[in-house]
Amino acid sequence: MNAMPDLFAGAPDEALLIAFANGDAQAAQALTERLLPRVLAQATRMLAIQAEAEEVAQEAMIRLWKQAPDWRQGEAQVSTWLYRVVSNLCTDILRKRRGGVSLDQIAEPTDGAPSVVQQMQTNARMQALSDALAALPERQAQAVSLRHLEGLSNPEIAEIMDTNVRSVESLTARGKRALAAIMAGRKAELGYDDD
Amino acid sequence: MMMTDRNDDILEDIFAQARAVAPTPSDDLIARVMAGVPVPQVASQPAPRRSLGQQVLDILGGWTAVSGLVTATCAGVWIGVSPPESVQDYTATYFGDEISVSLFSEEAIFATGDFFDG
């Protein structure tokens, strides 16, 4: 990305969004530079497939542009809103994917270089994690990913998921237990036998 | 219990690897995102085109003024076609048989005759 001089340094995301809604096209570029990496990272962690993650990131940003004129100042943070949109878009894709992608579809490394093998193993683990999230009830998958992949606090997750902290704790605990069980069943193929 | 701890450790390890995933958006993705940016609504959105009828309406002062004009015009036509008694004499004077205009006086005709005779 060709970074433009940061005319909006220090300005909160919401200020940029309002500036964009008021006709400042440069605010859109600044928002893209600031938010797209975060949006893409969240989608990639949940989906593990680059093309799908990019599709989600693009759609989330388009929804942000559409939302800009109607943005209610002070009601929610832009980041919170985006976490929710990306999370929902990802669970939509995971729902469709259930039972679709397996580790068998991931190519074996073509040479024995440790870095390649290691990268393939990491990819396989990320794909296995994404498939395991797809197997969870959607609210559990969202809570677990926001907590353990994005590192958000329970109050933040509660706001994103429009629920209370106690509910988040419950969703996260049950989701994590289910994930652990699923991943335990695949630990040999994911390279955890000899650890 | 040991096995559960081991499974939790595996999961935590995978979580840590996932958190380390930080892809850089490709130029293609950035271009697609920027292509989806709508034209700023306030600054450069052109004024909507207005039809000729709309423009005429604006010049006359809008629908309120035009409705007054139409009412006044209809009333004028109706008064002309079927004038009330109070204005009937005036219309008869202007449009009836009583109007007679003499363009040439008798003296002038005779004077012309004199001219031809003479």
Contacts between the chains, C-beta under 8 A, distances in Angstrom:
chain1	res1	chain2	res2	distance
A	1	B	25	6.8
A	1	B	27	7.1
A	1	B	30	5.3
A	20	B	40	7.0
A	21	B	41	6.9
A	21	B	42	7.7
A	22	B	40	7.7
A	22	B	42	5.3
A	22	B	43	7.6
A	23	B	40	3.8
A	23	B	41	6.5
A	23	B	42	3.7
A	23	B	43	3.0
A	23	B	44	6.8
A	24	B	40	6.8
A	24	B	43	7.4
A	25	B	37	7.2
A	25	B	40	5.3
A	25	B	43	7.8
A	28	B	34	7.2
A	28	B	37	4.5
A	29	B	34	6.8
A	32	B	30	6.5
A	32	B	33	5.4
A	32	B	34	6.2
A	32	B	37	8.0
A	36	B	25	4.9
A	36	B	29	7.3
A	36	B	30	6.8
A	36	B	33	6.0
A	37	B	22	7.4
A	37	B	23	7.7
A	37	B	24	6.7
A	37	B	25	5.8
A	40	B	23	5.5
A	40	B	25	5.3
A	40	B	29	7.2
A	41	B	21	6.5
A	41	B	22	5.3
A	41	B	23	6.2
A	44	B	21	5.6
A	44	B	23	5.2
A	45	B	18	4.8
A	45	B	19	7.3
A	45	B	21	5.4
A	50	B	23	7.3
A	53	B	23	7.4
A	54	B	26	7.5
A	54	B	29	5.1
A	57	B	25	7.2
A	57	B	29	6.7
A	57	B	33	7.5
A	58	B	29	6.6
A	58	B	32	5.3
A	58	B	33	5.7
A	58	B	36	6.9
A	61	B	33	4.7
A	61	B	36	6.7
A	62	B	33	7.6
A	62	B	36	4.4
A	65	B	36	6.3
A	65	B	37	5.6
A	65	B	38	5.7
A	66	B	38	7.6
A	69	B	41	6.0
A	122	B	17	5.8
A	125	B	14	5.2
A	125	B	17	6.1
A	126	B	14	7.9
A	126	B	17	7.0
A	126	B	18	6.1
A	126	B	21	6.8
A	128	B	14	7.6
A	129	B	14	5.3
A	129	B	15	7.9
A	129	B	18	6.0
A	148	B	15	4.5
A	148	B	18	7.9
A	148	B	19	7.9
A	149	B	15	6.5
A	149	B	18	5.1
A	149	B	19	6.1
A	151	B	19	6.4
A	176	B	11	7.0
A	179	B	11	5.9
A	180	B	4	7.6
A	180	B	7	4.5
A	180	B	8	5.7
A	180	B	10	7.5
A	180	B	11	4.6
A	181	B	7	7.2
A	183	B	7	7.0
A	183	B	10	5.8
A	183	B	11	5.5
A	183	B	14	6.4
A	184	B	3	7.8
A	184	B	6	8.0
A	184	B	7	4.1
A	184	B	10	6.8
A	187	B	7	7.7
A	187	B	10	5.6
A	190	B	10	7.8
A	190	B	14	7.8
A	192	B	10	5.2
A	192	B	13	7.9
